[in-house]
Amino acid sequence: MTWTDFREPWHRADGDSARTFEAEAAAEIADGHELHGLDLIAIATCEGCDSVVYRGSDGTFAIVHLSWTTKRETPPWPRTTRLGGFIAAEAAMDQHEH
Ligand SMILES: [Zn+2]
């Protein structure tokens, strides 16, 4: 797997869709959330749910289940799984199921 070639149900986030996912995460993540304060880049989205894989400005990855309320959620929402690095992210994406 590379960052441009994801296995189903994941699809690469790019361009306008990536910006949309990044803006939504920024809208939902409030002060006190474990990802608050990090710049998040959308990497991949799941076609079967609202999960998005982000790379944080600290170099770690996270899967975030967006609520699409376009407003601040109460931490620990939106539900987040922190992933240390590429290997952890890859494993979590492989194990992702609904
Ligand atoms: Zn999913």
Boltz pocket constraint, residues with backbone or C-beta under 6 A from the ligand:
constraints:
  - pocket:
      binder: B
      contacts: [[A, 9], [A, 46], [A, 47], [A, 48], [A, 49], [A, 50], [A, 51], [A, 96], [A, 97], [A, 98]]
      max_distance: 6.0
